[in-house]
Amino acid sequence: MAKQFQSMDGNTAAAHNAYALTEMSCIYPITPSSPMAEVMDVWASQGRKNAFDEVVKIAELQSEAGASGAVHGAAQAGVLPTTFTASQGLLLMIPNIYKWVGENLPVVLHVAARSLASRSLNIFGDHEDVYAIRQTGVPMLSSHSVQEVMDLAGVAHLTAIKCHVPFVHFFDGFRTSHEVDKIEVFDTDKYKELIDWEALDAFRKNAMQPHTNPVTRGANENDDIFFQGVEARNKHYENVPDVVADYMAKISEITGRDYKPFNYVGAPDADRVIVAMGSVTETALEVVNDLNSKGEKVGLIKVHLYRPFSTKYLEAVLPETVKKIAVLDRTKEGGAMGDPLYLDVLAALKGKDIDIVGGRYGLGSHDTEPNQIKAVYDELQKDEPKENFTIGIEDDVTMTSLPVDKSYKIKGDATECLFWGLGSDGTVSANKSSIKIIGDNTDMYAQGYYAYDSKKAGGVTRSHLRFGNSPIHSTYYINNADFISCSLDSYMFKYDLARNLKDGGTFLLNTTFSPEEVVKHMPNRLKKELAEKHAKFYIIDATAIAETIGMGRRTNTILQSAFFALNPQIMPINKAVELMKAAAKKSYGKKGDAIVELNYRAIDAGKEGVVEVAVDPAWAELPSGSLRKETGDPYWDEYASRINALEGYDMPVSAFTKNKVLDGTMQNNIAFKEKREIATNVPEWIPENCIQCGFCSFVCPHATIRTFALTPEEIANAPKEFEGFATLPLMGKPNTDLRWRVQVSPSNCVGCGLCVSECPGKGGNKALQMADINSQLYLDPLADYLFKETEYKSDLFPKTMIKGSQLQMPYFEVPGSCPGCGETPYYRLASQLFGKDMQIANATGCSSIYCGANPSTPFVKDKDGNGTAWANSLFEDNAEFGYGMALANNYTASKVYKIMEENLDKVTPELKDLFEQYLAAGNDREKQRELAPKIKELVAKADVEEDVKTLAEYDLVTKSNWIIGGDGWAYDIGYGGVDHVLANNVNVNILVLDTEVYSNTGGQSSKSSQRSSIAKFAAGGKTTAKKDLGQIAMTYGHVYVASVCMGADKMQTLKAFQEAESYDGPSLIIAYAPCVEHGIKGGLGNHQQVQREAVECGYVDIYRYDPRKEKPLTIDTKKEPDYSKMEAFMMKENRFAQLVKLKGKEAADQMFAKAISDAKRRHERLLAIEKEGI
């Protein structure tokens, strides 16, 4: 049979084999492992058969702890189960992993290895999580590349079946899980020959069954027999390495690739060897081959079977000539004598005359380049190599880092291409398409790796693509590119775009500037680099092309075509166009011929739209200039701005010690300074059409458009170039000289257009219109002045009015969320109402990322030093985390009250009066704010008891306690904590940002998802009703509960937030938030209208349940919902519309009817509660 090659990532390769050898998969999403479970779900929904000629049963659980328990139960019942996870999710499985091991169950767990949250969250790869389970005794198998994942994933399953042991198969998160390679696909039909059917039959017969094997398991043992029972299992595990070796030999015979528990590559007489596992071994392989070709004698041992760690198989591959070994660990185990793999190797080779040292690399996916691997081999040449070293960083504090020869590069035959893009602009998708086009249609090998930050959208992306005639082992960033493309011209002012361009390389810039204009506007630094590197420089106005042909803002296909046009050495342009069009037909054929034709036109236009710009050799003499402007703020200049300029790799360890970030603390007032300029169009104010309603600011997800009431002095003090800027007489306040102004921060606005769509205007003419950002950037200094230097007139109108609420200072601004995000308007509103007093516990998810993507935080500190205090713990414990904060605040407050009460008669009359006023104020923060400085001043001066003096150190203003997160947290993994907090009568406010999916991990179904919606993990449409969290909470009777939908009723939303915060007890606000994962027709810039329609048709109910009232429930839906419109509403979102294409109209209509019935039933229950007044 001919070999089958396909371009795929590591997650898909793992799932390909897992599906074949699995009967039941219990899943839960966590980055970067989620795609394994997602493709399993898709294949099951398509009816794909496994090696047992059955469709795999897929079940989504509420957490990783739940998934690990479910596979435990499945295995005890005689079914072969599999699950997938990473990081914190793996830690939640540890209790059950002990059970799998102890009960000899063939559970297989595939892990996309990732760092653990400690001082900060990191979603990227290292081995911290898998090392954290080594003490369980579970066998562990490591794959080092996408091809190895394809070849070795099955070994874990086969050995688990044969030996009756669980198995963990792991590979590097992102670097392997998300790297796309052209690989040989393993024929899973061969598993039928490899499965030990007798062992499988024995496992099934041993299953606990009431009719065939009624036994008792999991019993308690006492001190007399427990120890012996543990040791009795030794023999059971001793043969695992031999079985793994045997299966590896069989896989090697099938594939022609050599696999052993430990593989050695390098000189047979090597004197220096590195021992490592994971993707770094691919980079090390390149270095070994290069150094040996130059006469050195070095080698590499690739660790595949990490547990059980076999000395026999390690010694079998170790050259006898080895004098020195360096063991590389991708973790830091604080407090230990060494890191895990190093200690294993040290113990295994303790009797040999070999000098063994250990070092660390690549934590949190920190890139590891060939010159760093060479540095290790160089270090081993020394008489006394450094112990406990690091590579890839400059440690100028504890001096652990090795010196690196930065001139060292490995020459290969691959064409290397680097693409700069904007998160969600389609650049990454287009590059994945290019990989598949080239990899699947030529004899060339292809590799694609995509570097991006943790923002869901709007962050900078860099796609690293390699194409060559031989397999590609370069598991590191491209640093010598033949071709660089940039899809956003504002990047040339922010990033060093040509830094990694090779001499004679090609640079393509997407820009609206003409050739003459681009030369005029380009920074000297970029000009200088292009000239010094003798580059070819091209531009294309893909933005204009996209608008002309009707593609909107989607430029990715146009730029993909331009890439092929400029790289004929990879593929002739005519062939590329043919294949691109075929791919477009396949991808968009179901959406109709018109969409396909649009993509055809984009492909044709892209290859024709490229214009060459002459590179003037004289540019090489220009001064380079700096990417960053110094501000005098050390935190910004030395820390935040360097990270934002993508200079993090150049930052030494000392940058973290002197900027006081060792515990993960971030300073506020950062996001606004970033000025990312990622929008194409931004709103422009038309004063004569403005009715001063404040709607524009009220709906803005990013607080980048604001309303102001300005004094004559503030107007006069504006930057001189804006003298006489437009304002209007302030309406609603007669006899005032205040003037009204609506102002956008053009460089911070993301261009979603929500403000324009919501603007009522005057006489049918809106007061806002979208305009080209380049025509509005001149207003940036005015925006800076108004936003940061004028006074917010917080007392001018009541906060209970929309207009009044929008004259409040937002303590949340410019979050890193998607343009048009449905969550952040609620967050921003809460910050305007309570921000200077808020203490927030935020669950991991979208909100934790847009609130805390280091170094950027959207939270603000005002001129008085007040501001929002925010922290993220974990996904699963956020309610408890916030509950602990509230209890601590209550404890501290009780101490203050006690001190005052016990000393009323011991202090001066003046201080006594202040104490009495404070005690009488209760939770009145404004009164507390008035009294606090007076009390502290008198306490400091008065002759009082020591405990009274301590009042000067206390914060005497009550906190506003908030617990915030998404529906994945509140409905699923964190529901137990939410329920516990609500059940206790503590004054906390829980805000659930309900997108009805796991937004941050990619749109997986949650218990909040509506019946019939298609989401990841519900590829065939969700078959159960949405959990009614609000009505569940109402059953306690003492919980304030609100369901809000901002676009449907802005005033109801405003009331609910204020009522919830004022309620002295637990409150729950469920805020419906449209999400990019919904696939809304018209996009998120339309989300307020979506919210209106959602309430009108009964898809969402809005209400307020206030226990303070005689009849607690108020249903705020303005009239009886029109359920006849609900299906039409749902069909405007792709998550529902797909169901018709997937199942056909008749089957889809049946599911839609059930969803409508669910909505009616929810509403009827509300009516009953309202009527009965309970």
SULFEN-V162274 format. One line per field, one symbol per residue. burial: b if it has 9 or more other ideal C-beta (glycine too) atoms within 8 Angstrom, else e. A space follows every 10 residues. Layout:
burial: ???
//
This chain:
burial: eeeebbbbbb bbbbbbbbbb bbbbbbbbbb bbbbbbbbbb bbbbeeebeb beeeebebbb bebbbbbbbb bbebbbbbbb bbbbbbbbbb bbbbebbbbb bebebbbbbb bbbbbbbeee bbbbbbbbbb bbbbebebbb bbbbbbbbbb bbbbbbbbbb bbbbbbbbbb bbbbbbbbbb bbbbbbebeb beebbeeebb ebbebebebe eeeeeeeeee eeeeebeebe eebeebbeeb bebbbebbbb bbeebeeebb bbbbebbeeb bbbbbbbbbb bbbbbbbbeb bbeeeebbbb bbbbbbbbbb eebbbebbbe ebebbbbbbb bebeeeebbb bbbbbbebbe eeebebbbbb bbbbbbbbbb bbbbbbbbbb eeeebbebbb bbbebeeeeb bbebbeebee eeebbbbbbb bbbbbbbbeb bbbbbbbbbb eeebbbbbbb ebeebbbbbb bbbbbbbbee ebbbbbbbee bbbbbbbbbb bbebbbbbeb bbeebbbbbb bebebeebbe ebebbbbbbb bebebbbbbb bbbebbbebe bebbbbbbbb bbbbbbbbeb bebeebbebb bebbbeebee eeeebbebbb bbbbbbbebb eebebeeebe ebeeeebeee eeeebbbbbb bbbbbbbeee bbbebbbebe beeeebebeb bbbbebbbbe bbbbbbbebb bbebbbbbbb bbbbbbbbbb eeebbeebee ebeebebbeb eebeeeebbb bbbbbbbbbb bbbbbbbbbe bbeeebbbeb bebeebbebb bbbbbbbeeb eeeeebbebe ebbbbbbbbb bbbbbbbbbb bbbbbbbbbb bbbbbbbbbb bbbbbbbbbb bbbebbbbbb ebeeeebbeb ebebbbbbbb bbbebbbebb ebbebbbebb eebbeebeee bbebbbbbbe beeebebbee bbebbbebbe ebebeeebbb beebebbbbb bbbbbbbbbb bbbbbebbbb bbeeebbbbb bbbbbbbbbb bbbbbbbbbb bbbbbbbbbe bbeeebeebb bbbbeeeebb bbbbbbbbbb ebbbbbbbbb bebebbbbbb bbbbbbbbbb eeebbbbbbb bbbbbbbbbb bbbbbbbeee ebbbbbbeee bbbebbbebb bbbbbbbbbb ebbeeeebbe bbebbbebbb ebbebbbebb eeee
//
